[in-house]
């Protein structure tokens, strides 16, 4: 897995033999390097940037008394306005925005890919930022083109760009009062036209021997390009997290080939076989076989599991094959990956780097924190627990799974609570007892502490083990995403309050003069900035992206906004969120579409019977 490594600038050393003017020149160069380092190199600046306190003053965090969630929601919108204003001022139309050095970069000159603008469309809509939305629409209609002789990551382009257009179309047509706009210029077909053009180009990635998409595709030639690493294999998450987007587009346009192409991938992946539904994180487009034994729900594996249950919900539960695959995988996760830390019994969703027969590694990427919310969604289908129990069909298994989701959520909250900044590191390891405890179907299931003692020597802190290479924070959305789901589904205000504390920490420690930046060390105050406004702050960047994306306006802030909103805004039982937080409707299969494959029986190793 590629990870952004902290970059430390070399310190200058005085040399008595040097003339004074040389010393002054060195000092001047060092000062310029700290201020403008990323302009001169591709490394992220890690110089502390002490302007957060000034931006902090623009927010009203000091109120006491009854909580006004509407006011808190408006402060999230204010953060979005600050982020977007800096982008418009210094990097409009660029695919990356560097808020410290106040500049940007195009992925593909001269027009770029719309990486920031398209990805943030439905966030602008949700927050009723009409003026900004209209300018974005104008840029899309007059400037954006995908007829570019350049390769792009198939998965990222699908979830961000294709997903961005589709989410914008859905909100604009289904919830027009959220952000009323004048559609006389361009009309509502703008987003669908762009989505159809882009999806047609992306289909070239699926033209492999097995039907598994190549990691990249050339937008102009529509030729799939194997990964330059990992023996040409595609990641499991990349191959299996494009289905919601392609299926929704097929439903909108009637173009069935989008549906069939994306769905074929699921059949090929299922035929690879897997013990208890858990799969290695790489798959070959040439052979359609899994190429590694590494099993994890962090990078390269995460959204495979997420999209199993979401495909089932997207088509109004008319494709039970995906629910079956989800149930099988969840059983495997509980059996093989759930363990407990020492001394405080936090629930850990660990990894198996050498397969299920190998040892367990007590490591959680922040990416894994999508799982508590996804589990809660699977348990009730998006309705509240109260509504689900009122149906009279609530089971002991649902209750047990909900408790597991809550305990995993507690572990993810602890990732934030354990650091000085109140922000999570990119990766956290956990201390296990000498004889580690695994999940037992019949119980008992250990539980972590009910509260987080703030004493710096509190015993619970020793469960968390943060390595020096993993202390950076990329403003990832997964924890806030799960807080949103668990609040909506359980109604527990605690999840909102935790979200507010995290939002405060983001503003306090990542704010720079014209936006928000990822930071280099969550264990230090003030934390050094990285000169990147990450796409998932409004959107999301995965650590294995080929490109550095520097946006912050489409996913993290969206989930904060929805977490603090009334629970009736965007009802969970009527929509599915793609893995980039773009909002799609649920729909029935109808006469044109169907599940084009069936599962075969399994042997005791998890392989299909012949």
N, C-alpha and C positions, 0 to 999 in steps of 0.2 A: 504494500500500500504506500503510495506517495503521500508524504506529510510535509506541510510547510515547516521547515526547521527554523528556529530562531536564528537570526543573523546578528552578530555582535560586531560593531565597528571596532577596528583596532585602535588602541589608545596611542596617542603621540608620546614620545619620550624626548626629553630635553637632551640636547647634545652640546656640551660646553664648547666644543670645537667649531660649532656652526656660527656663522655670523648672525647678528641680531635680525637682519632683514629676512633671512631664511626662516628663522624661528617664527617671526610674525606671519610670514607667508603660510607656514604649516598650520599655525593656529587659525588663520582665516579660512584655509581650505577645509579644516576639520569642522569649523562652524558651518560653512556652506554645506558640507556633506551631511551633517545632522539635520539641517533644514530641508535640503533638497535631494537627499541621497537616492531616493527611488527614481528621480528624474534621470540620474546618471547611470543607473544599473537596474536590473530586473529584480533585485533583492527588495524585500519589504523593509521600510524604515522602522527601526525599533527605538528611535529617540523619543524620550518622554515629551509629550506635547501638552503643556499646562494651560489649556483653555476650557477644559470641561467645566470648571467651576463657573465660568462666565455664562456658558450655555445653561448650566444647571439653574442659574438664577431666573431663567425664563419659564421654568416649570414651578408649579405650586405644590411642593411636596410637604409643606409644613402644617397643613390643616389638621386640626384635632376635632374630635366629636364624631358624629354619624358619617359613615362613609357614603360618598356620593359617587356611584360607579359611572354615572353619565359624565361627570367632570373628569374622572380618570380616563375614560374612553377618549374624551376630547384631548387629553394630554398625549395620548398615543398618536392621535391625528396631528397634533402639533409637532411631534417628533418626525412624522412622515413629511410634513410641510417643510421642516428645516432640511431634512435629507434631500428632498426633491428640489428645493430652491438652490442648494449648493450644486447639485448636479446640473440643473438648468443653467446656472450662471457660469460654471467653469468647464463643463464637459458635455453639453447637450448633444445628443445623437451618438455619443461614444459608447462603446460596449463596457468600458471600465471607468470608474471614477475614483480618483485618489484624493480624499478630502484634506489631507495634511498639506500636500504640495499643490493642491488645487489645479489638477489637470486630469486628463483622461487618455485612453488609448483605444484605437479601433482594433478589433480582432481581424477584420477583413476590410482594408481600405477599398474604395473611398467611402462607401456608405455604411459599413458596419452591418451587424446582424440584428439590430434592434434588441440586443440582449437585456438591457435595463428597461427600455420603454415598454416593450411588449410584455415582459414578465410582470410589470407593475400595473398593467391596465385595470385588472379587476380590484386591486387594492385602492387605486384612485377612485373607482366607482363606489366601493363600499364606504369610503370616507367622504363621499360627496365633494370631491375636489374637481369641480366641473371645469374650471379654467385650465387646470393642468391636463385634464383628460382630453379636452378639445385640441390642445396643442399637440399632445401625443398622437391623436387621430390624424391630425394634419401631417405630421412627420411621416406616419405610416403610409398615408395615401399619396404623398408627393416624393418621398425619398427612398423608402425601404424597397429593396429588391432581393430576391434569393437566387437570381441568375448570376451566381458568383462562382468562379473557378477556384474553389477552396474546399478543403475537407473540414467537417465538423463532427463532434461527438454525437452519435445517433441518439443515444438516450437523453443526454442533456438538452439537445435541441428539441426533442419530442416533448419532454415534460415542461420545459420552460417556454419555448416559442409556440409550438403547436398548442400546448396546454393553455398558454396565455391568451391566444386568440379565441379558443373555444370557451374558456371561462368568461372572457369579456362578452362574447356573444350571448352566453346563457344569462348573465346578470342583466345585460342591456335589454334583452327581450322578455325575461320573466319577472324582473324586479325593476321596471323602468323608473319608478318613483324614488328609488334609492339615490340615483344621480341623474336627474333629467338633463338630456342634451338635445341639441338641434341636429336631427338626422337628415335634414334636407340636402346637406352636402356630403355625399358619400353613402349615406343610408346604412342600414344595419347589415348589409351584405359584405361590407368591407372586411370584417374579421373572418367571415367564412371563405371569401375569395382568397385571402392570404393564407388561411389554414389549409385549404385544398391544394394550392400551389406548393406550399412547403411539404405537405404530407406526400404528395406525388414524388417529390425529389427524395424524400427519406426512404421511400419504398425500395430504392436501389440497394440499401443496406441489407435487405432481407434476401437478396438474390445470391444465396449461398447454397452449397450442396445439401445442407440439412434444413434450411429455412430459418436457422438461428441468425439473427442480424449481426453483421460485422460491427465492430466498435465504432467505426467512422464511415462517413459517406461524403463524396464530392457533390456539392449542391448543383453544379452545372452539368457534369457528365452523368450524375446519378449512379456512380459506380461505388459499390461498397469497398471499404478498405479495412483489412484486418488490423488488430491492435499491433503496435510496434513492440509491445512487451508481452510477457506471459505466453509466449509461443503462438501468438496470433489469436488466443482465446478471447472471448467476450466474457464480461462478468455476468454472473447469474442475475444480479439486480438489473443490469443494463438490458439484458435480453427480455426480461419478463415484467418490465415496468413501463411498457409503452401501450399496453392493451386498453386501458381506460380511454386514452386519447384517440386511438385509431377506431375503437368501437363507437364512441360518441360521434366522431366525424362521419363514420359510415351511416349512422342513424340520421344525421342531419342532411346528408347529401344523397343517400340511397346508393352510394358507391360501395358495393358489397366487397370489392377486393381489399379495401382497407381492413374490414372486419376479418376476412378469411386469412389474410397475410399475418395479422397480429395473433390470431387465435391458433394458427398452426404452430407457433412457437411453444404454446402451452402443451400441446400434444407431444412434441419432440422432447421437451424438458421432462414431462411426466414419464416418458418411456425410458429415461436414463436410469430409473429405479433409485430408491433411497430407503435406508433403514429409518423407519418411524418418521418419514416425510422430511428429513433433513438432508440437504444437498451441499456438495462442495461449491465453492464460490466462483469457479470458472468453468465455461462450457465452450467446446470447439464448434465454430460455424461450419467447418468442413465435415466433421464426423457426427456432430450432435451428441457428443459424449462429454461427461464431466471429466475435467483434467486435473483436479486437485482433491485432496482429502480434507482440506481446511473447511471447517464449518463454523460460521458465525452469523450473527444478526447485525453486525456492524457494517463497515464499508464493504461493498461488493455483494453483500447478501441481503441486506435489510429489506428493500422494497419488493423482493420476490414474495415474501411472506405477507407483506402489507397488501399487495394487489390480489392475493388469493381471495381474501374475504371481501375486498372492495369490488372485485368483478362479480361476485355473487350478489352483492347489494345493488350494483349498478343496474342490473337487469331484473330488478324487483324479485330477487330470489328465484328466478325461473331457470337458473343454471346451477343446480345442486352439486354438480361436479366440483365446482370451486369451493363450496362449503365443505365437501368431503376432504379435499386436499388441505384446506385450512385446519380442520379438526385433527387430521392425521399429523400435520406439522406441529400444531400446538401441543399435542400429546408428546411428540418427540422432544420439543423444547423443554417441557416440564420434566421429562424423564432423564434427559442427558445434559441439559445446560443450566438448570436452576440449582444454585447452591447458596450457602449462607456464610457471611463474613464473621470474623472474630474481632473483638469479643461481643459485639452488639447485635448480631444476627440480622444484618441487612440482607435483603434478597438480591442475589447477583445473577444476572443473565450472562453466563460466561461463554467462553469459546472452546472449541476442540480443534486446535491447529493440526493435529495428526489423525483426524477422524474420530469416530465414536469409540474406537478401541484404544485411542491414545489418552494421554492425561488431559485434565481440564485446566484451562488457563483463566484465572479470575480477573479478566480484563473487560471493561465496557467502554466502547467508543461512545461519545455523546450521542451519536447517531442511533444507538440502541434505545434511547429514551422515547422513540416513537411507539414502542411496544405497549406500554401501559394504556395509552389512549386507543390504540388499535384493538387491543383485547376488550376494552370496555365497549367499543363500537360493535364488535362481533357478538358480545354477550346479549345486548338488547336490540341491535339493529339500528340504534340511533335514538330510540325513545328513552324516556327516563326509567330508572329502576322502579319507581313507584308505579308507572304505567305498565311496565312489564310484569310486575308482581300482581297487579290487578287483573291480568288476563287469566290467572289461575294456573299457569303452566310453568311457573318458576321452579327450577330444579336445584338440587343440592350442588350439582356440577357448576351451574351458573354462579351460585353463591361462592363456591370455592375459587372459581376463576376470577370473580370480581375482587375477592380479597387478595389474590395474587397480583392483580393489576394495581391495586392500591399500594401493596408493599413494594412493587417495582417502582411505582411513582415516588414513594418515600425515598428509595435509594437515589433516584435521579435528583430529587430536591436536595438531598445531602451533598451531592456533587457541587452545588452552589453554596450551601451553608458552610462547607468546610474550608473555603478559601477566604482570604482577607478582603477581596473585592466583592464577594458575594456572587461571583460569576464562575461558571463551570470550566474546568480544563477540557481540552479536546478529547483526552483519554484518561480514564481512571482505572487503577488496579486496586484490588482488595486483598486484605490479609485474611487467610483462611485458617481454621484450626488444623492441628496436626492430622487429625482424622476428619476430613471435611464431610459435611452433611449434604446429601442430595435430596431433592424433592421426593416425597413419598406420597403416592396416590391416596393412601388411607390416612395420612397425617401421622403425627401432628406437624403443622407447618410453622416453623419459628417466625417470630415477628420482630421487626426492629423497634427502636424506642419510639414512644408516642410523641415526644418532643425533642427538639435539638437544643441541648444545653449550650448556651453561648460562651461558657467558660472556655478559654483557649486550651485548657488541659483536660477538657471533658473526655471521658473514655471512648465515646462513640467516634471521635475524630481519628483514633488509631486504626479503625477499620479501613479507612481510605488511604491509599498509597499513590501519590501523584509523582510521576517521574519527570525529571527536568526537561526532557524533550517534548513533553505533552502539556505544558502549562499555558499554551496560547489559547485564546478564545476567538472563535470566528463568527460569533453572533448567531449561532445555529438555532433553528426553531424547534427541535424535537421535543424538548421539555415543555415549552410553552404550548405546543400542539397537544401534548397529552394532558396538560392541565386543563386546556379548553374542553377536550372530550370528557374528562372525568367530572368537571364542573357541570357541563350540560347533562350528563347522564346520571350523576348522583345528586346534584343540587347542593353539594357541600361547598359553602362559601370559603372554606379554608383554601381551596385550590385557587380561587380568585386572589386571595390575600397573598399567597405565595407568588403568584404571577406579578402582582403589583410590586413586591419586594425585588423581584428580578428585574422588572422594568426600571425601577429606581436605580438599581446597580448599573444597568446598561447606560442610562443617561449620565450617571455620575462619573463612570469610569471609561466610557468609550466616546464621549462627546468631544468633538474638536470644533474649531471655529465655524466651519460650514458643513457640518454633518456629523457622522458617527463613524468611527474606525474600529476594525478588529484590533485586538491588543495582544501583546507578546507574552505577558506573564500575569496570571490571575492571582498569584501569591504575593504580589508586590504592590504597594501603594506609594506614589501613583504608578499605575501600570504603563509600560512602554507601548506606544501605538505602532501599528504595522502599515499605516498609510493605505489601507484597503477598506472600502465600504463594501462589505460582503453582500452578494446578491440575495442571499436568503434573509438578510435583515429586512428588506422587503421581499427578497426572493431567497434562494438557497444555493450554496456551492458545495459539492461533494469533494472530499479531499483528493480524489483521483482525477479531477478535471484536468484536461490537457491545458486549458487556459486558466489564468487567474481572472476571476470575475470580481468586480469591485462595486457591487450594488448593495443596497440595504433596504429596498422598498417593497418587497412583494410577499414575503412569507412570515418572518418573525413578527413584524409589526402588524400584519393581518391577523395573526392568531392572538396577539395581545388585544387588538381592537375587538375581536369577536368574544374573547374571554370576558371583557368588561362590559359587553353589550347585553341588552335584554336577551333572554334565552329564545325568544321568538324570532330573532333575526337569523335568517338562513336556517330553517329547521333541519336538524341532522337526519331526520328520517325521510327527507325528501331529496337529499343530495349525497354525492360522494366527493371528497376532496382528493385530487391527485397528489402524488408525492411531492409536488411543488406548491401545494395549497391552492391550486386552481379548482374552481367549483363547477362541477358537472351535475346534471339532473339524473335521477333514476328514471328508467323507462322500461316498458315491456318489450319483449322480443318482437312481437308482431309477426306478420306472414313472411317477411323477407329474410329475417335473421334467425339463426338457431345455433346451438352448440354443435359444431361440426365434427366432434370426435367423442369417443367413449373410452373410459378407463378399463383396463383388463385386471383380472385378479392378480394378487401378489403372492410371491413365495415368502419364506421366513426371512429372507434378506432384504425384502422390499422391492424386488425386481418383478416386472410384469410376467405373468405366465404366458407361455407360447400357445 
